[in-house]
Amino acid sequence: MLKIAIVVLLLAVIVSLFSGLVFLIRDDGKTTRVVNSLAVRVGLSVALLVLIILALWQGGLTLNPTP
């Protein structure tokens, strides 16, 4: 379940990235949709980072010990 949540958050970040690109191309800087897309992307990235750190701390995810 945890890995599914991580994948969903990663996909949401990618969707937000491409929506920001579309807004940047279509709006020509006349609206704030690019800024809103950036804010959503940063929020999703912070949520993803917190989720990964909590999962590592609680033992839900383990690091690979081999190089």
C-alpha positions as CSV (number, residue, x, y, z in Angstrom):
1,M,0.0,0.0,0.0
2,L,2.9,2.3,0.8
3,K,4.6,1.8,-2.5
4,I,1.3,2.5,-4.3
5,A,1.0,5.8,-2.5
6,I,4.6,6.7,-3.5
7,V,3.9,5.9,-7.1
8,V,0.6,7.8,-7.1
9,L,2.4,10.9,-5.7
10,L,5.2,10.6,-8.2
11,L,2.6,10.5,-11.0
12,A,0.8,13.5,-9.6
13,V,4.1,15.4,-9.6
14,I,4.7,14.5,-13.2
15,V,1.1,15.5,-14.2
16,S,1.6,18.8,-12.4
17,L,4.9,19.4,-14.2
18,F,3.4,18.9,-17.6
19,S,0.3,20.9,-16.8
20,G,2.6,23.8,-15.8
21,L,4.3,23.4,-19.2
22,V,1.0,23.6,-21.0
23,F,0.0,26.6,-19.1
24,L,3.3,28.3,-19.8
25,I,2.9,27.8,-23.5
26,R,-0.8,28.7,-23.8
27,D,-1.2,31.6,-21.4
28,D,1.9,33.7,-22.4
29,G,2.2,34.9,-18.8
30,K,-1.2,36.5,-18.5
31,T,-2.6,34.2,-15.8
32,T,-1.2,32.8,-12.6
33,R,-1.9,29.1,-13.5
34,V,1.8,28.4,-13.9
35,V,2.5,29.7,-10.4
36,N,-0.4,27.6,-9.0
37,S,0.9,24.6,-10.8
38,L,4.3,25.2,-9.3
39,A,2.8,25.5,-5.8
40,V,0.9,22.2,-6.3
41,R,4.1,20.5,-7.5
42,V,6.1,21.7,-4.5
43,G,3.4,20.6,-2.1
44,L,3.2,17.2,-3.7
45,S,7.0,16.9,-3.6
46,V,7.1,17.8,0.1
47,A,4.3,15.3,0.8
48,L,6.3,12.6,-1.1
49,L,9.5,13.4,0.8
50,V,7.7,13.3,4.2
51,L,6.0,10.0,3.2
52,I,9.3,8.4,2.3
53,I,11.1,9.6,5.4
54,L,8.3,8.4,7.7
55,A,8.3,5.0,5.9
56,L,12.0,4.7,6.3
57,W,11.8,5.7,10.0
58,Q,8.9,3.2,10.8
59,G,10.5,0.4,8.8
60,G,8.0,0.3,6.0
61,L,10.8,0.8,3.5
62,T,14.3,-0.5,3.8
63,L,17.4,0.8,2.1
64,N,19.4,-1.6,-0.1
65,P,22.6,-2.5,1.8
66,T,24.5,-3.8,-1.2
67,P,26.2,-1.3,-3.5
